[in-house]
Amino acid sequence: MARSDAPNHMGWLIDPDEELIFVYRSDRTIAVFDRPQDKLPVPDFATALEFTVCQIFSWL
């Protein structure tokens, strides 16, 4: 059970060969983003930022 005062941790694993982005959350859920227009989730402290799958792969 997560504590309400626990930090919101999140990590991205970027697979450039398959053009997939796996998002791992602190509650142990995993989401896969593979469509160019998909907006990626960001941590609470970065809510002003917005990234799409297409943007991430255009930088690689």
C-alpha positions as CSV (number, residue, x, y, z in Angstrom):
1,M,0.0,0.0,0.0
2,A,1.5,3.3,-1.1
3,R,1.8,6.2,1.4
4,S,0.2,9.4,0.4
5,D,3.4,11.3,1.3
6,A,5.6,9.0,-0.8
7,P,7.2,10.6,-3.8
8,N,5.8,9.9,-7.2
9,H,8.6,8.0,-9.0
10,M,8.5,7.3,-12.7
11,G,11.0,6.0,-15.3
12,W,11.0,5.8,-19.0
13,L,12.7,3.0,-20.9
14,I,13.2,4.0,-24.5
15,D,13.6,1.3,-27.2
16,P,14.9,3.1,-30.3
17,D,14.9,0.0,-32.5
18,E,11.2,-0.8,-32.0
19,E,10.3,2.9,-31.3
20,L,8.6,2.0,-28.0
21,I,8.6,3.8,-24.7
22,F,7.9,1.9,-21.6
23,V,6.8,3.9,-18.6
24,Y,7.4,2.4,-15.2
25,R,5.5,3.9,-12.2
26,S,6.1,3.6,-8.5
27,D,2.9,1.5,-8.1
28,R,4.6,-1.1,-10.3
29,T,2.4,-0.5,-13.3
30,I,3.9,-0.5,-16.8
31,A,2.5,1.3,-19.8
32,V,3.7,1.0,-23.4
33,F,3.6,4.0,-25.8
34,D,4.1,3.3,-29.5
35,R,1.9,5.7,-31.5
36,P,3.7,8.9,-32.6
37,Q,0.9,11.1,-31.2
38,D,0.8,9.4,-27.8
39,K,1.5,11.9,-25.0
40,L,3.9,10.6,-22.4
41,P,3.1,10.9,-18.7
42,V,5.4,13.1,-16.7
43,P,6.0,13.3,-12.9
44,D,3.9,15.7,-10.8
45,F,6.8,18.3,-10.6
46,A,6.9,18.5,-14.5
47,T,3.3,18.9,-15.4
48,A,4.1,22.0,-17.5
49,L,6.1,19.7,-19.9
50,E,4.5,17.8,-22.7
51,F,6.2,15.2,-24.8
52,T,4.9,12.9,-27.5
53,V,6.5,9.6,-28.7
54,C,7.3,11.3,-32.0
55,Q,9.2,14.2,-30.3
56,I,11.3,11.8,-28.3
57,F,12.3,9.7,-31.3
58,S,13.0,12.8,-33.4
59,W,15.7,13.8,-30.9
60,L,17.5,10.4,-31.1
